[in-house]
Amino acid sequence: MGINAEMVRLIANIRSGSALRGGSVIEIGAQDVCVVPDVISRILQEYAIPCSEKSITNAKDLYSLLGYADYQCIDASGIQDALLMDLNNDIREFYGFFQEYDLVTNLGTAEHCFNQFSVFKNLHDLCKLGGLMVHALPAQGNVNHGFYNYHPRFFLDLAVANGYDIVDLSFTVDYRSRLIKYSRAEFEKWDSHDLLFYAVFRKINNDYFSTPFDGMFAKANKVVGYFNSDVDPLLTEFSPYLKGGRWENTKGYDSDFQSSYKRLTAFLARFCQW
């Protein structure tokens, strides 16, 4: 996807506060900087982060300004001196890569990986205890952009299963740079647009990565090996909703078809009477 203005603001906000210390960062996906230098300068000045007027040509330069001197990225292309690894594989098992970082970013990369377990386990394993993971992924629209879109509840269940501290949940609309704090009402207001969802998690334990179980059915789950939370998403801001009506066709018929069929049979009945 690339590092956009809202991502610069998000990381600057994290860096200027007490949310994260340390100076190492790794990105999955070699990211382009999609913000002109003067916009970056203005954003950083808002957070009292010193910024020279020199041209920022790559992600490493930008993260250095943000206080992350130790920069690395993983990319299947190997560009920008990236570590050449396939994120569909467990990078610890396949590549023997056990290094951990203070900040781990997933900026429009996971949706292009088919093996979702591996990519999110890799993110978990790359993050230091107490470090942050930042996800910026398509949630609605973005048709044919990648393999997947991610509902807000995906991030809730991911955090619950792994005990992550949820630092921030927000989204943008139609690639504009304003971050909107997530609530179901706000999301529902905009969900006919192209939405990117931003989730910031803190890793607060070193447990093995846990596969999330759909929270809607967690209480009924009898399969061992899953963390079953007492949090019922149906009673939270992550409850499901429909954009187009009721699930009438779960009874074995479609209401629109039934209406059309009734109109057709009535017409034929009248026609036959002639």
C-alpha positions in Angstrom: 0.0 0.0 0.0 2.6 2.5 1.0 3.2 5.0 3.8 0.5 7.6 3.6 -0.1 10.8 5.5 -2.4 9.2 8.1 0.3 6.6 8.8 2.9 9.3 9.3 0.5 11.0 11.8 -0.3 7.8 13.6 3.4 6.8 14.1 4.3 10.4 15.1 1.5 10.3 17.7 2.8 7.0 19.0 6.4 8.2 19.1 5.7 11.6 20.7 3.7 10.0 23.6 4.6 7.2 25.9 3.0 4.4 23.7 6.3 3.1 22.4 10.0 3.2 23.2 12.9 1.6 21.4 14.3 2.2 18.0 13.8 -0.9 15.8 11.1 -1.4 13.1 10.3 -4.0 10.5 7.7 -3.8 7.8 6.1 -6.7 6.0 6.1 -5.4 2.4 8.7 -2.9 1.2 6.7 0.4 1.5 6.9 3.4 -0.7 6.6 6.8 0.9 3.4 8.3 -0.6 3.6 11.7 1.1 5.5 14.7 -0.2 8.3 16.0 2.2 6.6 19.3 3.1 3.5 17.5 4.3 5.7 15.1 6.4 7.5 18.1 7.8 4.2 19.8 8.8 2.9 16.6 10.5 6.1 16.0 12.4 6.3 19.7 13.6 2.8 19.2 15.1 4.3 16.6 17.3 7.5 18.5 18.1 9.6 16.0 16.1 12.6 17.6 14.4 12.5 17.3 10.7 14.9 18.8 8.1 13.8 19.9 4.7 15.8 17.2 3.0 14.0 15.0 0.5 12.8 11.7 2.0 13.4 9.2 -0.6 12.4 5.9 1.1 10.8 4.4 4.2 14.1 4.0 6.0 14.7 7.8 5.9 11.2 8.5 7.2 11.5 6.0 10.1 14.9 7.4 11.0 13.2 10.9 11.4 10.7 9.2 13.6 13.4 7.8 15.8 13.7 4.3 14.4 17.4 3.9 13.4 17.2 0.1 13.0 15.0 -0.4 9.9 14.2 -3.6 8.0 11.5 -4.9 5.7 10.4 -8.2 4.2 9.3 -8.4 0.6 9.0 -11.2 -2.0 10.7 -8.8 -4.5 13.8 -8.2 -2.5 13.6 -4.4 -3.4 14.8 -1.7 -1.0 17.3 -4.2 0.5 14.3 -6.3 1.8 14.7 -9.7 3.4 13.6 -12.1 0.7 11.1 -14.3 2.5 7.7 -15.8 1.6 5.2 -14.6 4.3 3.0 -17.6 3.4 5.5 -19.6 5.3 6.5 -19.5 9.0 9.6 -17.4 8.8 11.0 -18.9 12.0 10.6 -22.5 10.7 11.5 -21.9 7.1 14.2 -19.2 7.4 15.4 -19.5 11.0 14.6 -15.8 11.5 14.0 -15.1 15.2 14.8 -11.4 15.4 12.2 -9.2 17.1 11.4 -5.5 16.8 9.8 -2.7 18.7 7.5 -1.8 15.9 6.0 -4.1 13.3 3.9 -2.8 10.4 1.5 -4.5 8.1 0.5 -1.7 5.6 -1.6 -3.3 3.0 0.4 -6.5 2.7 -1.5 -9.3 4.5 -4.4 -9.2 2.1 -2.0 -10.3 -0.7 -0.9 -13.4 1.2 -3.1 -16.5 0.9 -1.9 -18.1 4.1 -3.5 -15.8 6.7 -2.4 -18.0 9.7 1.3 -17.7 8.7 1.3 -14.0 8.0 -0.4 -13.1 11.3 1.8 -15.5 13.2 4.9 -14.0 11.6 3.7 -10.5 12.7 3.2 -11.8 16.2 6.6 -13.5 16.3 8.4 -10.4 14.9 7.1 -8.2 17.7 9.0 -7.7 20.9 7.2 -8.1 24.2 5.8 -4.6 24.9 6.2 -3.7 21.2 3.5 -2.5 18.8 1.9 -4.0 15.7 0.3 -1.6 13.3 -2.2 -3.0 10.7 -3.6 -0.9 7.8 -5.8 -3.2 5.7 -8.7 -2.9 3.3 -12.1 -3.4 5.1 -14.7 -2.5 2.5 -14.6 -1.9 -1.3 -11.2 -2.0 -2.9 -12.6 -4.6 -5.3 -10.0 -7.0 -6.7 -7.2 -5.3 -4.8 -6.1 -8.5 -3.0 -7.3 -11.9 -1.7 -9.1 -10.5 1.4 -10.9 -7.6 3.1 -11.0 -7.5 6.9 -14.1 -6.7 9.0 -13.6 -4.8 12.2 -14.5 -7.8 14.3 -11.5 -9.7 12.7 -9.2 -7.3 14.6 -11.2 -7.7 17.9 -11.0 -11.5 17.7 -7.4 -11.4 16.8 -6.6 -9.2 19.8 -8.8 -11.3 22.2 -7.2 -14.6 21.1 -3.7 -13.3 21.7 -4.2 -11.0 24.6 -3.1 -7.9 22.7 -3.8 -4.5 24.3 -5.8 -2.6 21.8 -4.2 0.8 21.5 -6.2 2.2 18.6 -8.9 1.2 16.1 -9.8 3.6 13.3 -10.4 3.8 9.6 -10.2 6.1 6.6 -12.7 6.8 3.8 -11.8 6.8 0.1 -8.1 7.1 0.8 -8.5 10.5 2.4 -6.0 11.1 5.2 -8.5 11.7 8.1 -8.5 8.8 10.6 -12.0 8.2 12.0 -12.2 6.4 15.4 -14.0 3.2 15.0 -17.6 2.7 16.2 -20.2 0.6 14.6 -22.3 3.6 13.8 -19.4 5.5 12.1 -18.4 2.4 10.2 -22.0 1.8 9.0 -22.2 5.4 7.9 -19.3 4.9 5.4 -19.3 1.2 4.5 -20.4 1.8 0.9 -17.1 3.5 0.3 -13.5 2.2 0.0 -12.4 1.8 3.6 -9.0 1.1 5.1 -9.0 -0.1 8.7 -6.1 0.8 11.1 -5.5 -1.3 14.2 -2.7 -0.8 16.7 -1.9 -3.6 19.1 0.5 -4.0 22.0 2.0 -7.4 22.5 1.8 -8.0 26.3 2.8 -11.7 26.5 5.2 -14.0 24.8 2.7 -16.9 24.4 2.6 -18.8 21.1 0.4 -17.2 18.5 -3.2 -18.3 19.0 -5.7 -18.8 16.1 -8.8 -16.7 16.7 -12.2 -18.5 17.0 -15.1 -16.6 15.7 -16.4 -14.7 18.8 -20.0 -15.1 17.7 -19.7 -18.8 18.3 -17.0 -19.0 21.0 -19.4 -19.8 23.8 -20.7 -22.8 22.0 -17.3 -24.1 20.9 -16.3 -27.5 22.2 -13.1 -27.9 20.2 -10.0 -27.8 22.4 -7.1 -25.6 21.7 -8.9 -22.3 21.2 -9.2 -19.4 23.6 -12.9 -18.8 24.2 -13.6 -15.4 25.5 -16.5 -14.3 27.6 -16.8 -11.2 25.3 -19.9 -11.6 23.2 -19.5 -9.5 20.0 -23.2 -9.4 19.6 -23.4 -7.1 22.7 -20.5 -4.8 21.6 -19.6 -2.3 18.9 -18.6 -5.3 16.8 -22.1 -6.7 16.4 -23.0 -7.7 12.9 -25.5 -5.8 10.7 -26.9 -6.1 7.2 -26.9 -3.4 4.6 -29.7 -4.7 2.5 -32.4 -6.2 4.7 -33.2 -9.5 6.4 -31.8 -13.0 5.9 -35.2 -14.2 4.5 -33.6 -16.6 2.1 -32.3 -18.8 4.9 -35.7 -20.4 5.0 -35.1 -21.8 1.5 -36.6 -19.1 -0.7 -35.7 -15.6 -1.8 -38.4 -13.0 -1.1 -37.7 -11.0 -4.4 -38.0 -14.2 -6.4 -41.2 -15.2 -4.5 -42.7 -11.8 -5.3 -41.8 -12.1 -8.9 -43.1 -15.6 -9.1 -46.4 -14.7 -7.5 -46.8 -11.8 -10.0 -46.0 -14.1 -12.9 -48.4 -16.9 -11.8 -51.2 -14.3 -11.3 -50.6 -12.9 -14.8 -50.7 -16.4 -16.3 -53.9 -17.3 -14.5 -55.6 -14.2 -15.9 -54.1 -14.9 -19.4 -55.5 -18.4 -19.3 -58.9 -17.2 -18.4 -59.0 -15.2 -21.7 
